[in-house]
């Protein structure tokens, strides 16, 4: 029987990067946080679907594409903050699991407005891993 879905207790406590500035392996590795979160999203209630997850990831990818074109992280950062009301609305309507709401909000809070690497090499890579592991575990959801 699955346990209640929740983020790991120490999730993002030290940020995305280790002391050498490398992305912490736990955010992209099999059996790491991305894999655990992906599994939980599939059995949470309401369960997340591939379509929903990819739609929210698409918003994040679009922000990355804008950054590639403008190099103005301040503008992109504001667009990332817009995820907050989007996931809040979906949660309020009972369309997404609380875990996904917590995942997005926690990651947005960790991204520092003057550190684009938090987004490009941290959150973006981590979210991509969650999507990939979700598709692996639930290919037809």
ABEGO torsion letter per residue (X at the ends): XBBBBBBBAABGAAEABBAAGBBBAAAABBGBAAAAAAAAAAABOBBBBAAAAAAAAAAAAAAAAAAAAAGBAAAAAAAAAAAAAAAAAAAAAGABBAAAAAAAAAAAAABBAABAAAAAABAAAAAAAAAAAAAAABAAX
